[in-house]
Amino acid sequence: MSSPQSILVLTTGGTIDKQYFDSLSEYQIVESTIARLLQVARVTLQYEIVEVARKDSLDLDDADRERLVGAARDAPAERIVVTHGTDTMTTSAVALAAVAGKTIVLVGALTPARFAESDAAFNLGMAFATAQVAAPGVYITMNGTVFPAGSVVKDRERSAFISTR
């Protein structure tokens, strides 16, 4: 159950929740692994996980973003972590700027969380920490950095997020 002191995790899919199926030779987004990552990390802070979508971020559309914004706006929680695919994370961050008075942190992974050498757990930990200490606003946490939304882009060649400031 969400309260202003807890963290609400809104999941949308993306690489963080992808799994590789040998028989199909492709990645598919499956049930979110976020609960398992938080359990393994022994997170004791109260949190709630709500699935908004289960899509690659390239497949998210305006209706999905409206649902995401509505879920963030209508939640009693003041601290929100959004798991999201990295390709359109910055687009959703712009949409979430319409939600006033809350700290919203978008996070994803460049490698599926189910992979041993994934950046997912580290990025999720950064997002949880940022949600607890940052001022209200929208942020993206990737590659060990906290970026204010609107000041970051994905650099596909370097497989990293970089500041535009």
C-alpha positions in Angstrom: 0.0 0.0 0.0 1.4 3.4 -1.0 1.8 6.3 1.3 3.6 9.6 1.0 6.6 8.1 2.8 6.9 5.0 0.6 8.1 4.5 -2.9 5.8 3.7 -5.7 7.4 1.7 -8.5 5.6 2.0 -11.8 6.8 -0.5 -14.4 6.5 0.0 -18.1 8.7 -2.8 -19.5 11.9 -2.2 -21.5 15.2 -4.0 -21.5 15.3 -4.2 -17.7 12.4 -6.8 -17.9 13.5 -8.6 -21.1 14.3 -12.3 -21.3 16.0 -14.2 -24.1 14.2 -17.2 -25.5 16.5 -19.5 -27.5 13.7 -21.0 -29.6 12.7 -17.6 -30.8 16.1 -16.1 -31.1 14.8 -12.7 -29.7 14.2 -10.9 -26.5 10.7 -10.6 -25.1 9.4 -8.5 -22.3 8.1 -10.8 -19.6 6.7 -10.4 -16.1 8.7 -7.7 -14.3 11.7 -8.8 -12.3 11.7 -5.6 -10.2 10.2 -7.3 -7.1 12.9 -9.9 -7.2 15.7 -7.3 -7.5 14.3 -5.4 -4.5 14.0 -8.7 -2.5 17.6 -9.7 -3.3 18.8 -6.2 -2.3 17.0 -6.6 1.0 15.1 -3.3 0.6 13.2 -2.6 3.9 11.7 0.7 2.8 8.0 0.4 2.1 7.3 0.2 -1.6 4.5 -0.8 -4.0 4.9 -2.1 -7.5 2.2 -1.3 -10.1 2.5 -2.4 -13.8 1.5 0.4 -16.2 2.6 -1.3 -19.4 4.7 -4.3 -20.5 6.3 -3.0 -23.7 9.6 -2.1 -25.4 9.9 1.7 -25.0 9.9 2.1 -28.8 6.3 0.6 -28.7 5.0 3.0 -26.0 2.5 5.5 -27.4 0.8 8.6 -26.2 -2.0 6.6 -24.6 0.6 4.7 -22.6 2.3 7.9 -21.5 -1.0 9.3 -20.5 -1.6 6.3 -18.3 1.8 6.7 -16.8 1.3 10.3 -16.0 -2.1 9.6 -14.6 -0.8 6.8 -12.4 2.0 9.1 -11.0 -0.4 12.1 -10.6 -3.1 10.1 -8.8 -0.9 8.1 -6.5 -0.7 9.1 -2.8 3.1 8.4 -2.9 5.3 11.5 -3.3 8.3 9.4 -4.3 8.0 7.4 -7.5 10.4 5.2 -9.5 9.5 4.4 -13.1 11.2 1.5 -14.8 11.4 2.2 -18.4 13.1 1.2 -21.7 16.0 3.5 -22.5 15.1 4.4 -26.1 12.2 6.7 -25.2 12.9 7.3 -21.5 13.6 11.0 -22.1 10.3 11.4 -23.9 8.4 9.9 -20.9 10.4 12.1 -18.6 9.1 15.2 -20.5 5.5 13.9 -20.1 6.0 13.3 -16.4 7.1 16.9 -15.9 3.3 17.7 -15.8 3.1 16.0 -12.4 3.8 18.6 -9.8 5.0 18.2 -6.2 6.5 14.7 -6.5 9.9 13.2 -7.0 9.9 11.0 -10.0 12.9 9.0 -11.1 13.1 7.0 -14.3 15.4 4.1 -14.6 16.2 1.3 -17.0 19.0 -1.0 -18.0 21.1 -1.5 -21.1 21.2 -5.2 -20.3 18.3 -7.3 -19.1 18.1 -7.7 -15.3 18.2 -11.5 -15.7 21.7 -11.3 -17.0 24.6 -11.8 -14.5 26.4 -8.7 -15.7 23.4 -6.4 -16.0 23.4 -2.8 -14.9 19.8 -3.1 -13.7 20.3 -3.7 -10.0 22.8 -0.8 -9.6 20.6 1.5 -11.6 17.5 0.6 -9.6 19.4 1.2 -6.3 20.4 4.6 -7.6 16.8 5.4 -8.5 15.6 4.4 -5.0 18.3 6.6 -3.4 17.5 9.5 -5.6 13.8 9.2 -5.0 14.4 9.5 -1.2 16.7 12.5 -1.3 16.0 14.6 -4.4 13.8 17.6 -4.4 10.4 17.3 -6.3 11.0 17.0 -10.0 11.8 14.5 -12.7 15.1 12.7 -12.9 16.8 9.9 -14.8 19.4 7.7 -13.1 21.6 5.7 -15.4 25.3 4.9 -15.6 26.0 6.0 -12.0 24.7 9.5 -12.6 21.5 11.4 -11.6 20.4 13.6 -14.5 17.6 16.2 -14.2 15.1 15.4 -16.9 15.5 17.5 -20.0 19.3 17.6 -19.7 20.2 14.1 -20.8 20.3 12.0 -24.0 21.0 8.4 -24.8 24.3 8.0 -26.7 23.8 4.7 -28.5 27.4 4.5 -29.7 28.7 4.6 -26.2 25.8 2.7 -24.7 25.4 5.4 -22.0 23.4 8.4 -21.1 25.2 11.8 -21.2 24.4 15.2 -20.0 23.4 17.9 -22.5 24.5 20.7 -20.2 
